[in-house]
């Protein structure tokens, strides 16, 4: 008999925020663990159309001392220059290092919030669903490597252009022998 439940170490990959304290943790695809002190709601107004929406945001800090030192260097450099890498951000972007931001956007597979995180190791996309207090969680989800809109479009085009495997016809049922035939 095989156990269908994932082990504890296999479940601890992604994004988790506790319902009571709004603190939590995340694990990047490379296995780097970050703690989130407090994810707080904030109302923001979209300057394009004036709609008010709630975003969730909070600072993350690496558990590993070497990653923490690299992140501190990134944050200090950003504070000094205010520059974001052009390969990760558009000119109008307002992301800051080590700040997790979740915006409510319906996505595939039940995700209700999409966000981002920028660390010294790169930029990540956070896909989360509002767990509404189930299992003691407020949010749960996955952390994925960030992809530019151009690379996502190229992947979509490549997938659409890939040749489809030929459909195999269903096997025909065996012919019945007439009664009396041997």
N, C-alpha and C positions, 0 to 999 in steps of 0.2 A: 504494500500500500504506500502510495506517495503522499507527502504532505503538500497540500495546495496553498497553504498560507506562506507568504514570504517571511524569511527570517528577519530579525530586528535590524541587522546590518543592511539588508536589501531594501527595507522600507525607509531608511534614513537617507534618501537622496531626493533633494528637491527643496520645497519651500513650505514651512510650517509656522503658523502664528497661533498662539494660545488664545482662547476666548476670554479668559478672565483678566489677564495681564497685558494682552496685546504685544507681548514679547515673544520671540521665537528664534528660529534659526533657518539657515539655508545651506545647501551644499552645491557647489558649482560642478559642472560636468567633469572638471579635472580632479574633483575630490576635495577641494579646499572648503573648509567649514567656516561659516560666518555666523555670529550671533546678531540678532536684531534687538536692540534695547527696548524700543517701543514703537509700534506702528500706530500712527494717529491719523484720524480723519481730518480733512481740511476742505473747505468749500472754495472752489476757484471759478472764475468767470472766463469763458472763452471770448477773447477779444474779437473774433470773427463774427459771431452771431449773438453774443451776449448771454448764452445759456450758462446756467450755474450747475456745476457738477461736484461731486465729492470725490476726492482722491485720497489715497492712503499713503503715508510716507513715514520713513524712519531710517535712522543711520544703522549701518552694519559694520561690524568689526571682526577681523579675522582672528581665529583662535590660534593659528600658527604664528610664532613670533617673527619669522622671516617674512611671511606674507604681510603681517601687520606693519613691519618696517617699510616694505615696498609701498604699501598703501599710504602710509604717513608721508612718504616722499612725494607721491603723486598728489596728495591733498595740499601739501605745502607749495608745490610747483603750480598747481591750479590757483591757489590763493594769491600767489605772486603775479602770475601772468593772466589768469582768467581764460586761457586758451584750452579748447577741446580738440582732440585729434580729428582732422577732417575726414578720415576714413570711417570714423564711428558716428559722427554727428553732423547734422545739417547746420547751416549758419545761424538759424533762429533757435536752436536748441538751448535749453536752460538747465540741463542735467548737471549735477555736481558729483564729485567722486564719493563713493561709499553711501550714497543715499538711494534707498529703494523707493520707487514710486509706483503705485498701482492705480491705474485708471479703469473705470468700469467700461468694459467693451466686451460684448458677447463674442465668444469664439467657438471654435469647433470642440467637440468632446466635452461640453459642459463647462468650459472655462468662462468665468464672468468678469475677470479682471486681467489686464495685461499690463506689465510694467517693465522696468529696466533697472540694471545695476551696473555701475562703472567702477572697476577695480584696477589695480596695477597690472593684473593679468589680462584685462580686456573688458569688453562690454557683454552683458548677458541680458537675455529676455526672460522675464518671469511670467509664467502662465499660472494663474491661481483661480480657484473657485471659492465662492463664499460658502463655507461649510455650515453656517447658521448654528454654531455651537455643537455640531455633531462631533462625537469623540473628543470633546474638550477643545476643539479647534475653531478658530474664526475663519482662517484661510488655510488652504492646502493646495499644493501644486508642484510644478516643475520649473527648473532653471535650465535654460538652453543657451548655447552659444548664440550671440547676436549675429544676424545676417542683414546686410544692406538691402534696401528695396531692389536695387539692381541685381544682386545675386539671387534674391528670391524669384524675381521675374525670369532670370536665366534658367533657374532650376525648373520652374513651371513650364517654360518653353521646351526645355530638353525632355521633360517627362511627356509632354504632348507630342513631340516629334519622334519619340522612341517607337520603333516598330512594335506593333502588337503581336503577340504570339498567335499562330493560327489556332482557330477553335477546333478542338478535336470532336468529331461526331460521337454521340452517345452510342455505346455498343448495342447492337440489335439483340433482342431477346432470342433465345434458342427456338427453333421451329418445333412445333409440336408434331409428333408423329400421328398419322391417322390411326384411329382405333382399329385394331386388328392387324396392323403392320408390325413386323418384327424386325 
